[in-house]
Amino acid sequence: MGEVGPEAARDLEWDLDQRALRARLWNSSLCGSAARIDYHCLLSYRVSVLTDERQRYGLERDEARRLRRTQSNTEYVLWSHLRARKFRGLKFRRQHPLGPYIVDFCCIDRQIVIELDGSQHLENAKYDARRTEFLNAHDYRVIRFWNHEVLTGMEHVPQMLEKFLSEELP
């Protein structure tokens, strides 16, 4: 075997430390979820830039996961057309944290956000405007669909998305 350089040795040491930490936490008197939470808190430096930004604004990834598990019928219908790169080969994420907000659908590569609006959004117009302003300030383009547009006219939604994608940025 060849010699191990300092970076490889450091990586190996870090990996062994993480394994030991994981074993200690799982075998500690802390049971189940508390141990997992402590483990994930200690490893927070390994997360991506989006996660760092999400943590700065206080949003937890658990909230996004909860929203994914409890999706509405409208979200399910649209997700079935977007998932697995079915729409123009683009990768979409659902219930994705961006800054202080969790957006319904997001394509990171093209910086597109798709929002589905139900009747509750009539009362929250100012909040939606602030949210859209924040996303636009971070170079995300936002397109909104009403729930009934997706549920009753899903054949028109991909056409509207095509038109939105073909428009030039302002």
C-alpha positions as CSV (number, residue, x, y, z in Angstrom):
1,M,0.0,0.0,0.0
2,G,1.1,3.5,-0.8
3,E,1.6,6.4,1.6
4,V,-1.5,8.2,2.8
5,G,-1.3,12.0,2.4
6,P,-2.3,14.4,5.1
7,E,-5.7,15.2,3.5
8,A,-6.7,11.6,3.2
9,A,-5.5,10.9,6.8
10,R,-7.6,13.8,8.0
11,D,-10.7,12.6,6.1
12,L,-10.2,9.1,7.5
13,E,-9.8,10.5,11.0
14,W,-13.0,12.6,10.5
15,D,-14.9,9.6,9.2
16,L,-13.8,7.5,12.2
17,D,-14.8,10.3,14.6
18,Q,-18.2,10.5,13.0
19,R,-18.7,6.8,13.3
20,A,-17.7,6.9,17.0
21,L,-20.0,9.9,17.6
22,R,-22.9,8.1,15.9
23,A,-22.3,5.0,17.9
24,R,-22.1,7.0,21.2
25,L,-25.3,8.9,20.5
26,W,-27.3,5.8,19.4
27,N,-26.1,3.8,22.4
28,S,-26.4,6.6,24.9
29,S,-29.2,7.1,27.5
30,L,-30.8,9.4,25.0
31,C,-33.4,7.4,23.2
32,G,-34.2,7.4,19.5
33,S,-35.3,10.8,18.2
34,A,-33.4,12.8,20.8
35,A,-30.1,11.1,19.8
36,R,-30.8,11.6,16.1
37,I,-31.5,15.3,16.7
38,D,-28.3,15.7,18.7
39,Y,-26.3,13.9,16.0
40,H,-27.8,16.1,13.2
41,C,-27.2,19.2,15.2
42,L,-23.5,18.3,15.7
43,L,-23.1,17.6,12.0
44,S,-24.8,20.8,10.8
45,Y,-21.6,22.1,9.2
46,R,-21.9,19.4,6.5
47,V,-25.0,20.9,5.0
48,S,-25.4,22.9,1.8
49,V,-25.6,26.6,1.3
50,L,-29.4,26.4,1.0
51,T,-29.6,24.7,4.3
52,D,-27.3,27.3,5.9
53,E,-29.5,30.1,4.6
54,R,-32.6,28.2,5.8
55,Q,-31.1,27.8,9.3
56,R,-30.2,31.5,9.4
57,Y,-33.9,32.4,8.9
58,G,-35.0,29.7,11.4
59,L,-36.8,27.3,9.1
60,E,-36.4,23.7,9.9
61,R,-36.1,21.0,7.3
62,D,-38.7,19.1,9.3
63,E,-41.4,21.6,8.2
64,A,-40.6,21.0,4.5
65,R,-40.7,17.3,5.1
66,R,-44.0,17.6,6.9
67,L,-45.4,19.6,3.9
68,R,-44.2,17.0,1.5
69,R,-45.9,14.2,3.5
70,T,-49.2,16.1,3.7
71,Q,-49.4,17.4,0.2
72,S,-52.8,18.6,-1.2
73,N,-54.5,16.9,-4.2
74,T,-53.5,19.9,-6.4
75,E,-49.8,19.5,-5.4
76,Y,-50.1,15.7,-6.1
77,V,-51.5,16.3,-9.6
78,L,-48.9,18.9,-10.6
79,W,-46.0,16.9,-9.0
80,S,-47.0,13.8,-11.0
81,H,-46.3,15.9,-14.2
82,L,-43.0,17.5,-12.9
83,R,-41.3,14.7,-11.0
84,A,-38.5,12.6,-12.5
85,R,-37.6,15.2,-15.1
86,K,-40.9,14.6,-16.9
87,F,-41.3,18.3,-17.9
88,R,-38.6,19.3,-20.4
89,G,-36.0,17.3,-18.6
90,L,-35.9,19.8,-15.7
91,K,-35.4,18.7,-12.1
92,F,-38.0,20.1,-9.8
93,R,-38.1,19.9,-6.0
94,R,-41.3,20.1,-4.0
95,Q,-41.8,22.0,-0.8
96,H,-38.2,23.4,-1.0
97,P,-36.9,25.9,1.5
98,L,-35.5,29.1,-0.1
99,G,-34.5,31.7,2.5
100,P,-37.3,32.3,5.0
101,Y,-39.9,30.6,2.8
102,I,-40.8,27.1,1.7
103,V,-41.9,27.2,-2.0
104,D,-44.3,24.6,-3.5
105,F,-42.1,23.6,-6.5
106,C,-38.6,24.8,-7.5
107,C,-36.2,24.2,-10.3
108,I,-32.8,25.3,-9.0
109,D,-31.1,25.0,-12.4
110,R,-33.4,27.5,-14.2
111,Q,-34.3,29.4,-11.0
112,I,-38.0,28.9,-11.4
113,V,-40.5,28.7,-8.6
114,I,-44.1,27.4,-9.1
115,E,-46.6,28.4,-6.5
116,L,-50.1,26.9,-6.2
117,D,-52.7,29.3,-4.7
118,G,-55.9,28.3,-3.0
119,S,-58.6,30.6,-1.6
120,Q,-56.5,31.4,1.4
121,H,-54.1,33.4,-0.8
122,L,-56.8,36.0,-1.5
123,E,-56.5,37.1,2.2
124,N,-52.7,36.9,2.1
125,A,-52.0,39.0,-1.0
126,K,-49.4,41.2,0.9
127,Y,-47.6,38.2,2.2
128,D,-47.5,36.7,-1.3
129,A,-46.2,40.0,-2.7
130,R,-43.4,40.1,-0.1
131,R,-42.5,36.5,-0.8
132,T,-42.4,37.0,-4.6
133,E,-40.3,40.2,-4.1
134,F,-37.8,38.2,-2.0
135,L,-37.6,35.4,-4.5
136,N,-37.2,37.9,-7.4
137,A,-34.5,39.7,-5.5
138,H,-32.6,36.3,-5.4
139,D,-33.0,35.8,-9.1
140,Y,-35.9,33.4,-9.0
141,R,-38.8,33.8,-11.3
142,V,-42.2,33.0,-9.9
143,I,-45.2,31.6,-11.7
144,R,-48.5,31.1,-9.8
145,F,-51.4,28.8,-10.6
146,W,-54.8,28.7,-8.9
147,N,-55.7,25.3,-7.5
148,H,-58.7,25.0,-9.8
149,E,-56.5,25.7,-12.9
150,V,-54.5,22.6,-12.1
151,L,-57.4,20.4,-11.1
152,T,-59.7,21.2,-13.9
153,G,-57.4,22.2,-16.7
154,M,-54.1,20.4,-16.2
155,E,-53.7,20.1,-20.0
156,H,-53.1,23.9,-20.1
157,V,-50.6,24.2,-17.3
158,P,-47.7,22.7,-19.2
159,Q,-48.4,25.1,-22.1
160,M,-48.4,28.0,-19.7
161,L,-45.1,26.8,-18.2
162,E,-43.6,26.5,-21.7
163,K,-44.7,30.1,-22.4
164,F,-43.2,31.2,-19.0
165,L,-39.9,29.5,-19.7
166,S,-39.6,31.0,-23.2
167,E,-40.0,34.5,-21.9
168,E,-36.9,36.6,-21.5
169,L,-35.8,37.7,-18.1
170,P,-36.7,41.4,-17.5
